[in-house]
Amino acid sequence: MKALSDRQQQILRFIRRFYLKNHFPPTIREIQDECRITSTSVVDYNLKVLEDRKYIRRNPKISRGMELLSLTAPAAERAEIATIPLVGQIAAGEPIPVPDDLASGEFAETVEVSNALINGRSEGLFALKVKGHSMVDALINDSDIVILRQAQTAENGETVAVWLKAERETTLKRFYHEGERVRLQPANVTMAPLYFDPANVEIQGKLVSVLRSVQ
């Protein structure tokens, strides 16, 4: 098979990075802007080449109708990607299995993200799938995946995953320690803050990044 041109390799690298960061593909306009291409027709031509060579599949009827047929990248590109365990979802019933369980590496699911998205530090990171709408005003929606770094303490205003011992549930909220109580603040104007005894609140991770779900 004929080698890809420098332009086609550049476009393919961008598509991979964009997909790993956002979990959905870029538009033609986003490819044009990122790769500094003069027109969308040039982008379209190169995408056709990538499609003919089985790197991507496209649905021309929708704006993000592009599918990567493989996320496998050359070694230089793989060095830019971190694999993070997906340990569950933020929902009632069970605590998040951190920190000890992460060390085993025995997780059936993982997510891959660009190292640029996590500032090149993958140690201590874990991922959770969001269930609910309590953080929508912070652009964290139902079915999004949040990347968190293990932590047992937090500063006021930081977004954290906490285990509520008495209620036996995990929640993602903004954290505020207010003397004899902890306030967990939703980022949703329709929801009231939650107040707890500090002894009932166990911080398990701080928010690092969000992987958007497109439904």
N, CA, C and O of each residue as an XYZ file, in Angstrom:
860
protein
N       0.834     -1.193      0.000
C       0.000      0.000      0.000
C       0.874      1.250      0.000
O       1.865      1.331      0.726
N       0.496      2.212     -0.816
C       1.254      3.457     -0.889
C       1.225      4.186      0.443
O       0.195      4.235      1.115
N       2.379      4.756      0.824
C       2.471      5.459      2.100
C       1.593      6.703      2.088
O       1.364      7.317      1.045
N       1.106      7.060      3.280
C       0.338      8.290      3.406
C       1.252      9.488      3.232
O       2.427      9.440      3.596
N       0.712     10.560      2.676
C       1.468     11.805      2.568
C       1.623     12.431      3.949
O       0.943     12.041      4.898
N       2.523     13.406      4.053
C       2.706     14.103      5.327
C       1.391     14.738      5.789
O       1.065     14.695      6.975
N       0.646     15.318      4.868
C      -0.630     15.944      5.200
C      -1.622     14.907      5.738
O      -2.314     15.155      6.726
N      -1.684     13.755      5.084
C      -2.615     12.714      5.526
C      -2.225     12.155      6.890
O      -3.093     11.866      7.714
N      -0.941     12.003      7.129
C      -0.487     11.550      8.442
C      -0.827     12.583      9.520
O      -1.230     12.233     10.629
N      -0.657     13.859      9.171
C      -0.991     14.925     10.113
C      -2.481     14.886     10.469
O      -2.847     15.005     11.638
N      -3.319     14.724      9.476
C      -4.768     14.664      9.706
C      -5.120     13.447     10.552
O      -5.918     13.551     11.484
N      -4.533     12.298     10.236
C      -4.838     11.080     10.978
C      -4.390     11.194     12.424
O      -5.101     10.741     13.321
N      -3.222     11.790     12.676
C      -2.760     11.984     14.057
C      -3.723     12.878     14.828
O      -4.035     12.611     15.988
N      -4.190     13.938     14.176
C      -5.129     14.841     14.838
C      -6.448     14.134     15.152
O      -6.997     14.299     16.241
N      -6.951     13.355     14.209
C      -8.205     12.625     14.441
C      -8.049     11.700     15.646
O      -8.935     11.639     16.499
N      -6.926     10.979     15.720
C      -6.689     10.078     16.852
C      -6.662     10.854     18.165
O      -7.332     10.479     19.127
N      -5.874     11.953     18.202
C      -5.770     12.734     19.440
C      -7.127     13.293     19.846
O      -7.500     13.251     21.018
N      -7.858     13.814     18.870
C      -9.164     14.416     19.145
C     -10.124     13.355     19.684
O     -10.855     13.598     20.643
N     -10.113     12.182     19.060
C     -11.018     11.114     19.470
C     -10.686     10.624     20.877
O     -11.590     10.391     21.680
N      -9.410     10.465     21.181
C      -9.008     10.000     22.503
C      -9.363     11.011     23.581
O      -9.688     10.639     24.708
N      -9.301     12.280     23.235
C      -9.621     13.323     24.211
C     -11.120     13.473     24.412
O     -11.577     13.642     25.542
N     -11.892     13.413     23.333
C     -13.316     13.759     23.396
C     -14.274     12.583     23.250
O     -15.462     12.700     23.548
N     -13.749     11.447     22.790
C     -14.562     10.248     22.531
C     -15.581     10.475     21.413
O     -16.585      9.766     21.342
N     -15.338     11.441     20.552
C     -16.085     11.594     19.310
C     -15.155     12.261     18.307
O     -14.189     12.910     18.707
N     -15.423     12.117     17.017
C     -14.483     12.594     15.996
C     -14.625     14.092     15.734
O     -15.649     14.689     16.068
N     -13.604     14.694     15.138
C     -13.683     16.109     14.774
C     -14.506     16.323     13.519
O     -14.720     15.392     12.742
N     -14.965     17.547     13.321
C     -15.619     17.925     12.074
C     -14.558     18.279     11.032
O     -13.382     18.446     11.357
N     -14.983     18.387      9.801
C     -14.064     18.802      8.739
C     -13.493     20.182      9.051
O     -12.307     20.428      8.831
N     -14.330     21.084      9.564
C     -13.866     22.433      9.891
C     -12.812     22.407     10.997
O     -11.849     23.172     10.951
N     -12.985     21.546     11.975
C     -11.994     21.443     13.055
C     -10.680     20.881     12.538
O      -9.609     21.306     12.971
N     -10.754     19.932     11.618
C      -9.528     19.409     10.994
C      -8.845     20.512     10.193
O      -7.625     20.666     10.253
N      -9.624     21.271      9.450
C      -9.066     22.358      8.651
C      -8.335     23.368      9.527
O      -7.222     23.787      9.209
N      -8.969     23.757     10.636
C      -8.368     24.766     11.516
C      -7.103     24.243     12.190
O      -6.088     24.938     12.238
N      -7.165     23.023     12.707
C      -6.025     22.468     13.438
C      -4.831     22.237     12.519
O      -3.690     22.514     12.890
N      -5.097     21.732     11.325
C      -4.013     21.382     10.402
C      -3.651     22.522      9.448
O      -2.793     22.367      8.579
N      -4.313     23.662      9.621
C      -4.037     24.868      8.820
C      -4.125     24.575      7.322
O      -3.212     24.861      6.547
N      -5.257     23.994      6.957
C      -5.506     23.656      5.559
C      -6.362     24.750      4.938
O      -7.251     25.296      5.592
N      -6.101     25.065      3.697
C      -6.706     26.244      3.079
C      -8.201     26.119      2.831
O      -8.906     27.128      2.847
N      -8.707     24.904      2.602
C     -10.133     24.760      2.293
C     -10.655     23.422      2.778
O      -9.894     22.474      2.974
N     -11.966     23.359      2.969
C     -12.581     22.103      3.399
C     -12.514     21.049      2.295
O     -12.523     19.851      2.578
N     -12.448     21.487      1.047
C     -12.357     20.511     -0.051
C     -11.038     19.747      0.004
O     -10.989     18.568     -0.346
N      -9.962     20.416      0.443
C      -8.671     19.735      0.596
C      -8.762     18.713      1.735
O      -8.242     17.603      1.628
N      -9.423     19.101      2.816
C      -9.633     18.158      3.916
C     -10.419     16.953      3.424
O     -10.059     15.807      3.694
N     -11.494     17.226      2.700
C     -12.355     16.148      2.208
C     -11.582     15.185      1.304
O     -11.766     13.971      1.391
N     -10.724     15.718      0.443
C      -9.922     14.868     -0.447
C      -9.040     13.920      0.376
O      -8.975     12.721      0.103
N      -8.370     14.475      1.380
C      -7.469     13.647      2.178
C      -8.221     12.648      3.046
O      -7.725     11.552      3.304
N      -9.413     13.018      3.498
C     -10.238     12.065      4.237
C     -10.675     10.908      3.341
O     -10.775      9.768      3.794
N     -10.933     11.204      2.083
C     -11.294     10.142      1.139
C     -10.139      9.154      0.974
O     -10.350      7.946      0.863
N      -8.922      9.685      0.961
C      -7.756      8.805      0.874
C      -7.679      7.912      2.107
O      -7.459      6.706      1.993
N      -7.861      8.507      3.284
C      -7.820      7.734      4.524
C      -8.931      6.683      4.565
O      -8.741      5.583      5.083
N     -10.085      7.039      4.013
C     -11.191      6.086      3.971
C     -10.892      4.951      2.992
O     -11.156      3.787      3.291
N     -10.343      5.288      1.827
C     -10.004      4.265      0.833
C      -8.975      3.281      1.380
O      -8.971      2.106      1.014
N      -8.101      3.772      2.262
C      -7.036      2.917      2.800
C      -7.415      2.305      4.148
O      -6.568      1.756      4.854
N      -8.701      2.408      4.495
C      -9.278      1.708      5.645
C      -8.781      2.226      6.994
O      -8.752      1.481      7.973
N      -8.392      3.501      7.048
C      -8.062      4.102      8.338
C      -9.315      4.629      9.034
O      -9.404      4.612     10.262
N     -10.275      5.095      8.246
C     -11.510      5.651      8.785
C     -12.695      5.153      7.963
O     -12.545      4.626      6.860
N     -13.884      5.341      8.547
C     -15.140      5.119      7.826
C     -15.985      6.368      8.035
O     -16.019      6.920      9.134
N     -16.680      6.823      6.962
C     -17.439      8.072      7.082
C     -18.904      7.896      6.711
O     -19.270      7.102      5.844
N     -19.728      8.677      7.413
C     -21.138      8.808      7.061
C     -21.358     10.257      6.657
O     -21.412     11.123      7.530
N     -21.487     10.554      5.374
C     -21.550     11.948      4.919
C     -22.827     12.678      5.330
O     -22.943     13.885      5.121
N     -23.782     11.959      5.910
C     -25.059     12.584      6.245
C     -25.037     13.313      7.584
O     -25.962     14.069      7.882
N     -23.999     13.104      8.401
C     -23.919     13.785      9.691
C     -22.557     14.446      9.845
O     -21.564     14.005      9.267
N     -22.531     15.532     10.653
C     -21.324     16.367     10.719
C     -20.158     15.660     11.379
O     -19.009     15.915     11.017
N     -20.412     14.787     12.330
C     -19.327     14.043     12.982
C     -19.422     12.557     12.628
O     -19.161     11.681     13.453
N     -19.800     12.309     11.391
C     -20.014     10.935     10.952
C     -18.739     10.256     10.517
O     -18.655      9.752      9.397
N     -17.751     10.233     11.378
C     -16.467      9.621     11.062
C     -16.148      8.598     12.144
O     -16.344      8.859     13.331
N     -15.662      7.448     11.735
C     -15.301      6.387     12.677
C     -13.868      5.965     12.415
O     -13.492      5.667     11.282
N     -13.073      5.944     13.472
C     -11.717      5.424     13.354
C     -11.780      3.908     13.347
O     -12.354      3.309     14.257
N     -11.205      3.287     12.346
C     -11.239      1.833     12.281
C     -10.209      1.203     13.189
O     -10.272      0.007     13.476
N      -9.252      2.010     13.646
C      -8.285      1.527     14.628
C      -7.675      2.717     15.345
O      -7.332      3.725     14.726
N      -7.544      2.586     16.674
C      -6.821      3.611     17.428
C      -5.339      3.276     17.517
O      -4.566      4.036     18.101
N      -4.934      2.144     16.943
C      -3.532      1.766     16.988
C      -2.693      2.797     16.242
O      -2.974      3.138     15.094
N      -1.676      3.275     16.907
C      -0.828      4.310     16.331
C       0.625      3.875     16.389
O       0.964      2.966     17.147
N       1.491      4.504     15.608
C       2.916      4.221     15.715
C       3.422      4.464     17.126
O       2.768      5.138     17.922
N       4.602      3.906     17.436
C       5.135      3.992     18.798
C       5.242      5.423     19.288
O       4.953      5.697     20.453
N       5.652      6.343     18.422
C       5.805      7.742     18.828
C       4.475      8.335     19.261
O       4.415      9.143     20.188
N       3.401      7.924     18.578
C       2.086      8.431     18.959
C       1.581      7.744     20.218
O       0.968      8.386     21.071
N       1.837      6.426     20.345
C       1.370      5.717     21.526
C       1.991      6.274     22.785
O       1.383      6.212     23.853
N       3.201      6.822     22.683
C       3.846      7.432     23.838
C       3.078      8.641     24.343
O       3.265      9.069     25.483
N       2.203      9.201     23.490
C       1.427     10.361     23.883
C       0.095      9.975     24.527
O      -0.691     10.852     24.886
N      -0.169      8.661     24.678
C      -1.459      8.186     25.130
C      -1.323      7.477     26.471
O      -0.414      6.670     26.661
N      -2.231      7.779     27.403
C      -2.258      7.110     28.706
C      -3.485      6.224     28.787
O      -4.562      6.608     28.333
N      -3.331      5.048     29.359
C      -4.442      4.123     29.585
C      -4.829      4.179     31.055
O      -3.996      3.970     31.936
N      -6.101      4.462     31.309
C      -6.586      4.714     32.669
C      -7.701      3.728     32.989
O      -8.589      3.527     32.161
N      -7.682      3.100     34.180
C      -8.734      2.146     34.519
C     -10.083      2.836     34.719
O     -10.181      3.860     35.395
N     -11.113      2.255     34.119
C     -12.487      2.700     34.327
C     -13.059      1.808     35.415
O     -13.361      0.640     35.171
N     -13.210      2.362     36.630
C     -13.487      1.530     37.804
C     -14.961      1.424     38.148
O     -15.318      0.735     39.103
N     -15.824      2.087     37.396
C     -17.252      1.994     37.682
C     -17.962      3.271     37.332
O     -17.498      4.043     36.492
N     -19.097      3.499     37.978
C     -19.845      4.718     37.749
C     -20.221      5.364     39.066
O     -20.279      4.710     40.108
N     -20.477      6.660     39.001
C     -20.876      7.394     40.189
C     -22.358      7.134     40.411
O     -23.212      7.725     39.750
N     -22.650      6.244     41.351
C     -24.029      5.856     41.609
C     -24.111      5.273     43.014
O     -23.086      5.012     43.644
N     -25.304      5.073     43.492
C     -25.491      4.558     44.842
C     -25.125      3.079     44.924
O     -25.249      2.339     43.948
N     -24.670      2.662     46.113
C     -24.544      1.235     46.366
C     -23.172      0.736     46.721
O     -23.040     -0.093     47.622
N     -22.123      1.217     46.038
C     -20.793      0.702     46.297
C     -19.773      1.828     46.292
O     -19.901      2.776     45.517
N     -18.744      1.734     47.162
C     -17.679      2.746     47.132
C     -16.808      2.572     45.905
O     -16.749      1.488     45.325
N     -16.126      3.647     45.506
C     -15.167      3.555     44.413
C     -13.982      2.721     44.905
O     -13.486      2.974     46.003
N     -13.512      1.742     44.140
C     -12.430      0.870     44.609
C     -11.064      1.510     44.477
O     -10.238      1.047     43.690
N     -10.808      2.573     45.241
C      -9.505      3.217     45.281
C      -9.213      3.555     46.747
O     -10.158      3.692     47.524
N      -7.938      3.695     47.162
C      -6.766      3.647     46.280
C      -6.169      2.262     46.067
O      -5.523      2.027     45.045
N      -6.370      1.328     47.017
C      -5.612      0.083     46.996
C      -5.876     -0.757     45.757
O      -4.941     -1.311     45.179
N      -7.138     -0.863     45.338
C      -7.482     -1.742     44.229
C      -6.858     -1.312     42.904
O      -6.662     -2.146     42.021
N      -6.541     -0.023     42.749
C      -5.959      0.431     41.496
C      -4.597     -0.196     41.244
O      -4.214     -0.406     40.093
N      -3.880     -0.489     42.286
C      -2.529     -1.010     42.132
C      -2.523     -2.383     41.472
O      -1.537     -2.762     40.840
N      -3.622     -3.137     41.612
C      -3.659     -4.479     41.041
C      -3.738     -4.467     39.527
O      -3.285     -5.407     38.874
N      -4.316     -3.399     38.955
C      -4.482     -3.310     37.514
C      -5.522     -4.257     36.963
O      -5.600     -4.441     35.748
N      -6.330     -4.867     37.826
C      -7.294     -5.873     37.385
C      -8.655     -5.225     37.110
O      -9.614     -5.405     37.860
N      -8.707     -4.480     36.031
C      -9.954     -3.838     35.636
C     -10.273     -4.230     34.209
O      -9.415     -4.198     33.326
N     -11.529     -4.600     34.001
C     -11.932     -5.083     32.682
C     -11.970     -3.970     31.653
O     -11.751     -4.213     30.467
N     -12.247     -2.750     32.095
C     -12.391     -1.640     31.157
C     -11.351     -0.563     31.429
O     -10.963     -0.322     32.572
N     -10.913      0.074     30.358
C      -9.998      1.200     30.461
C     -10.430      2.277     29.480
O     -11.216      2.019     28.567
N      -9.917      3.475     29.670
C     -10.079      4.539     28.700
C      -8.698      5.058     28.334
O      -7.777      5.037     29.150
N      -8.566      5.521     27.102
C      -7.299      6.068     26.641
C      -7.458      7.560     26.426
O      -8.421      8.010     25.804
N      -6.508      8.324     26.945
C      -6.548      9.775     26.809
C      -5.168     10.278     26.416
O      -4.152      9.623     26.650
N      -5.163     11.450     25.818
C      -3.899     12.094     25.477
C      -3.176     12.508     26.758
O      -3.794     13.004     27.700
N      -1.855     12.295     26.780
C      -1.069     12.734     27.939
C      -1.169     14.239     28.140
O      -1.034     14.732     29.260
N      -1.408     14.970     27.051
C      -1.547     16.419     27.179
C      -2.759     16.783     28.028
O      -2.771     17.820     28.692
N      -3.767     15.934     28.005
C      -4.993     16.203     28.745
C      -4.804     16.033     30.246
O      -5.557     16.603     31.036
N      -3.800     15.252     30.644
C      -3.558     14.984     32.066
C      -2.189     15.501     32.495
O      -1.638     15.070     33.508
N      -1.651     16.430     31.710
C      -0.355     17.045     32.005
C       0.768     16.014     32.138
O       1.724     16.208     32.889
N       0.629     14.910     31.386
C       1.695     13.917     31.361
C       1.823     13.083     32.618
O       2.808     12.362     32.774
N       0.839     13.160     33.533
C       0.920     12.424     34.805
C      -0.237     11.440     34.896
O      -1.365     11.827     35.203
N       0.042     10.164     34.627
C      -1.010      9.155     34.660
C      -1.093      8.418     35.984
O      -2.075      7.720     36.236
N      -0.078      8.558     36.841
C      -0.083      7.826     38.089
C      -1.240      8.307     38.990
O      -1.513      9.502     39.103
N      -1.895      7.339     39.613
C      -2.969      7.667     40.536
C      -4.273      8.082     39.887
O      -5.182      8.544     40.577
N      -4.387      7.929     38.575
C      -5.618      8.335     37.897
C      -6.590      7.169     37.776
O      -6.178      6.018     37.631
N      -7.859      7.470     37.835
C      -8.899      6.492     37.555
C     -10.064      7.213     36.901
O     -10.176      8.437     36.977
N     -10.926      6.443     36.260
C     -12.054      7.022     35.525
C     -13.361      6.459     36.057
O     -13.442      5.310     36.491
N     -14.388      7.314     36.010
C     -15.734      6.917     36.414
C     -16.738      7.431     35.396
O     -16.563      8.506     34.822
N     -17.783      6.660     35.179
C     -18.867      7.108     34.314
C     -19.901      7.841     35.151
O     -20.307      7.365     36.211
N     -20.322      8.999     34.670
C     -21.260      9.838     35.402
C     -22.691      9.367     35.176
O     -23.090      9.048     34.057
N     -23.443      9.332     36.253
C     -24.864      9.009     36.161
C     -25.644     10.140     36.813
O     -25.532     10.355     38.020
N     -26.434     10.865     36.025
C     -27.222     11.954     36.579
C     -26.836     13.306     36.013
O     -25.964     13.412     35.150
N     -27.498     14.337     36.512
C     -27.379     15.678     35.933
C     -26.996     16.742     36.965
O     -27.238     17.928     36.744
N     -26.410     16.334     38.075
C     -26.147     17.294     39.143
C     -25.007     18.249     38.840
O     -24.836     19.242     39.546
N     -24.204     17.965     37.780
C     -23.047     18.817     37.485
C     -23.117     19.408     36.082
O     -22.087     19.741     35.497
N     -24.326     19.542     35.539
C     -24.456     19.981     34.146
C     -23.951     21.399     33.920
O     -23.460     21.710     32.835
N     -24.064     22.269     34.932
C     -23.593     23.644     34.755
C     -22.068     23.726     34.741
O     -21.508     24.762     34.381
N     -21.397     22.653     35.128
C     -19.941     22.551     35.008
C     -19.566     21.759     33.761
O     -18.423     21.326     33.610
N     -20.544     21.570     32.863
C     -20.350     20.851     31.597
C     -19.977     19.392     31.827
O     -19.200     18.810     31.070
N     -20.549     18.803     32.895
C     -20.391     17.378     33.157
C     -21.786     16.769     33.083
O     -22.634     17.025     33.938
N     -22.011     15.965     32.060
C     -23.350     15.476     31.769
C     -23.486     13.986     32.044
O     -22.497     13.278     32.233
N     -24.727     13.528     32.063
C     -25.017     12.110     32.219
C     -24.298     11.316     31.126
O     -24.347     11.677     29.950
N     -23.634     10.237     31.527
C     -22.884      9.319     30.645
C     -21.506      9.825     30.254
O     -20.773      9.111     29.571
N     -21.121     11.048     30.666
C     -19.735     11.474     30.483
C     -18.817     10.603     31.336
O     -19.260      9.966     32.292
N     -17.549     10.584     30.984
C     -16.541      9.899     31.803
C     -15.632     10.952     32.417
O     -15.085     11.803     31.715
N     -15.479     10.887     33.728
C     -14.605     11.836     34.418
C     -13.302     11.138     34.796
O     -13.298      9.991     35.243
N     -12.205     11.853     34.607
C     -10.886     11.376     35.015
C     -10.552     12.049     36.336
O     -10.612     13.273     36.449
N     -10.199     11.246     37.340
C      -9.893     11.779     38.658
C      -8.538     11.269     39.124
O      -8.073     10.208     38.707
N      -7.911     12.062     40.009
C      -6.658     11.639     40.622
C      -6.927     11.314     42.090
O      -7.590     12.078     42.793
N      -6.411     10.189     42.540
C      -6.614      9.782     43.922
C      -6.237     10.901     44.886
O      -5.194     11.537     44.736
N      -7.087     11.131     45.867
C      -6.832     12.155     46.872
C      -7.689     11.864     48.088
O      -8.767     11.280     47.976
N      -7.208     12.273     49.248
C      -7.969     12.105     50.480
C      -8.358     13.449     51.089
O      -9.132     13.504     52.045
N      -7.814     14.536     50.528
C      -8.159     15.879     50.980
C      -8.423     16.752     49.761
O      -8.037     16.409     48.643
N      -9.081     17.876     49.985
C      -9.383     18.797     48.889
C      -9.497     20.211     49.420
O      -9.784     20.421     50.598
N      -9.272     21.183     48.543
C      -9.478     22.585     48.871
C     -10.919     22.963     48.555
O     -11.565     22.351     47.705
N     -11.413     23.989     49.258
C     -12.766     24.464     48.986
C     -12.918     24.856     47.518
O     -12.063     25.537     46.952
N     -14.005     24.421     46.921
C     -14.286     24.750     45.525
C     -13.836     23.706     44.534
O     -14.223     23.764     43.367
N     -13.018     22.737     44.966
C     -12.573     21.693     44.048
C     -13.689     20.674     43.830
O     -14.488     20.404     44.728
N     -13.729     20.115     42.618
C     -14.705     19.079     42.296
C     -14.105     17.731     42.645
O     -13.025     17.375     42.175
N     -14.827     16.979     43.484
C     -14.299     15.721     44.007
C     -15.341     14.617     43.927
O     -16.546     14.870     43.896
N     -14.846     13.392     43.894
C     -15.706     12.226     44.100
C     -15.591     11.848     45.574
O     -14.485     11.678     46.087
N     -16.718     11.719     46.247
C     -16.700     11.382     47.672
C     -17.590     10.171     47.925
O     -18.588      9.944     47.241
N     -17.190      9.410     48.928
C     -17.994      8.293     49.427
C     -18.696      8.755     50.691
O     -18.048      9.131     51.668
N     -20.023      8.726     50.671
C     -20.835      9.088     51.833
C     -21.106      7.814     52.618
O     -21.849      6.942     52.167
N     -20.504      7.713     53.783
C     -20.485      6.445     54.508
C     -21.877      6.010     54.951
O     -22.272      4.867     54.719
N     -22.619      6.908     55.585
C     -23.931      6.535     56.109
C     -24.916      6.225     54.988
O     -25.717      5.296     55.098
N     -24.857      7.001     53.913
C     -25.792      6.837     52.798
C     -25.369      5.716     51.851
O     -26.161      5.248     51.032
N     -24.104      5.290     51.976
C     -23.529      4.257     51.108
C     -23.703      4.604     49.641
O     -24.253      3.831     48.857
N     -23.220      5.783     49.293
C     -23.260      6.163     47.889
C     -22.090      7.068     47.558
O     -21.525      7.735     48.424
N     -21.745      7.071     46.284
C     -20.681      7.910     45.758
C     -21.306      9.075     45.004
O     -22.313      8.906     44.316
N     -20.712     10.252     45.132
C     -21.244     11.402     44.412
C     -20.108     12.303     43.953
O     -19.035     12.329     44.556
N     -20.356     13.035     42.886
C     -19.390     14.006     42.352
C     -19.966     15.393     42.584
O     -21.025     15.728     42.052
N     -19.269     16.203     43.379
C     -19.764     17.537     43.724
C     -18.578     18.469     43.976
O     -17.437     18.023     44.099
N     -18.867     19.762     44.051
C     -17.872     20.728     44.531
C     -17.843     20.668     46.058
O     -18.883     20.601     46.713
N     -16.640     20.693     46.600
C     -16.419     20.448     48.024
C     -16.164     21.758     48.774
O     -15.384     22.604     48.333
N     -16.842     21.905     49.921
C     -16.609     23.057     50.800
C     -16.649     22.572     52.241
O     -17.651     22.011     52.683
N     -15.564     22.786     52.971
C     -15.531     22.464     54.399
C     -15.888     23.734     55.160
O     -15.172     24.733     55.093
N     -17.001     23.684     55.885
C     -17.523     24.868     56.558
C     -17.619     24.621     58.061
O     -18.706     24.521     58.630
N     -16.446     24.525     58.682
C     -16.408     24.331     60.127
C     -16.900     22.958     60.540
O     -16.212     21.959     60.331
N     -18.086     22.904     61.124
C     -18.608     21.647     61.637
C     -19.426     20.867     60.602
O     -20.057     19.864     60.935
N     -19.414     21.322     59.368
C     -20.143     20.597     58.325
C     -19.393     20.693     57.002
O     -18.560     21.577     56.799
N     -19.706     19.773     56.122
C     -19.196     19.800     54.756
C     -20.371     20.079     53.829
O     -21.425     19.451     53.928
N     -20.168     21.035     52.926
C     -21.180     21.316     51.907
C     -20.729     20.702     50.579
O     -19.628     20.971     50.099
N     -21.585     19.889     50.007
C     -21.346     19.347     48.672
C     -22.296     20.057     47.730
O     -23.514     19.896     47.806
N     -21.708     20.855     46.834
C     -22.483     21.771     45.999
C     -22.662     21.221     44.592
O     -21.677     21.035     43.876
N     -23.910     20.956     44.178
C     -24.130     20.580     42.780
C     -23.851     21.766     41.862
O     -23.947     22.921     42.277
N     -23.508     21.473     40.624
C     -23.398     22.514     39.602
C     -24.642     22.408     38.729
O     -24.572     22.068     37.548
N     -25.767     22.706     39.337
C     -27.067     22.640     38.676
C     -27.998     23.574     39.445
O     -28.288     23.346     40.619
N     -28.459     24.618     38.779
C     -29.235     25.662     39.477
C     -30.550     25.135     40.040
O     -31.158     25.789     40.887
N     -30.994     23.983     39.592
C     -32.261     23.432     40.094
C     -32.069     22.576     41.344
O     -33.048     22.115     41.931
N     -30.807     22.357     41.763
C     -30.540     21.452     42.881
C     -29.945     22.213     44.064
O     -29.118     23.108     43.891
N     -30.377     21.845     45.256
C     -29.895     22.478     46.489
C     -28.593     21.821     46.944
O     -28.331     20.667     46.605
N     -27.776     22.550     47.710
C     -26.554     21.947     48.259
C     -26.891     20.862     49.272
O     -27.984     20.840     49.838
N     -25.945     19.972     49.490
C     -26.084     18.888     50.459
C     -25.116     19.140     51.608
O     -23.983     19.563     51.376
N     -25.544     18.886     52.847
C     -24.715     19.134     54.019
C     -24.519     17.844     54.800
O     -25.459     17.073     54.998
N     -23.265     17.616     55.246
C     -22.936     16.389     55.957
C     -21.951     16.665     57.080
O     -21.205     17.644     57.050
N     -21.966     15.786     58.067
C     -20.922     15.764     59.085
C     -19.610     15.391     58.392
O     -19.594     14.449     57.599
N     -18.515     16.096     58.665
C     -17.243     15.771     58.014
C     -16.828     14.304     58.169
O     -16.190     13.735     57.283
N     -17.199     13.694     59.313
C     -16.825     12.298     59.533
C     -17.537     11.354     58.568
O     -17.122     10.207     58.402
N     -18.602     11.829     57.935
C     -19.371     11.006     57.019
C     -18.863     11.078     55.585
O     -19.301     10.318     54.722
N     -17.923     12.010     55.335
C     -17.482     12.288     53.966
C     -16.049     11.793     53.765
O     -15.127     12.236     54.450
N     -15.878     10.886     52.835
C     -14.555     10.364     52.512
C     -14.202     10.734     51.077
O     -14.780     10.193     50.133
N     -13.254     11.656     50.910
C     -12.813     12.074     49.575
C     -12.006     10.943     48.946
O     -11.145     10.345     49.592
N     -12.294     10.658     47.680
C     -11.578      9.588     47.001
C     -10.842     10.042     45.750
O      -9.955      9.336     45.268
N     -11.189     11.199     45.218
C     -10.467     11.669     44.043
C     -10.858     13.075     43.649
O     -11.984     13.510     43.892
N      -9.907     13.797     43.028
C     -10.152     15.143     42.510
C     -10.285     15.093     40.995
O      -9.590     14.335     40.318
N     -11.181     15.907     40.483
C     -11.417     15.947     39.043
C     -10.194     16.479     38.300
O      -9.611     17.498     38.672
N      -9.817     15.753     37.229
C      -8.725     16.171     36.360
C      -9.238     16.583     34.997
O      -8.824     17.605     34.451
N     -10.154     15.775     34.440
C     -10.658     16.069     33.096
C     -11.977     15.340     32.876
O     -12.361     14.461     33.647
N     -12.660     15.731     31.800
C     -13.947     15.144     31.442
C     -13.884     14.678     29.996
O     -13.431     15.413     29.119
N     -14.336     13.462     29.752
C     -14.467     12.952     28.388
C     -15.926     13.001     28.027
O     -16.751     12.307     28.622
N     -16.243     13.818     27.056
C     -17.639     14.088     26.699
C     -18.290     12.902     25.987
O     -17.694     12.274     25.113
N     -19.515     12.618     26.383
C     -20.313     11.604     25.714
C     -21.250     12.273     24.732
O     -21.938     13.233     25.082
N     -21.287     11.768     23.489
C     -22.196     12.290     22.485
C     -23.257     11.238     22.214
O     -22.941     10.126     21.792
N     -24.523     11.588     22.456
C     -25.605     10.624     22.307
C     -26.591     11.064     21.251
O     -27.571     10.366     20.993
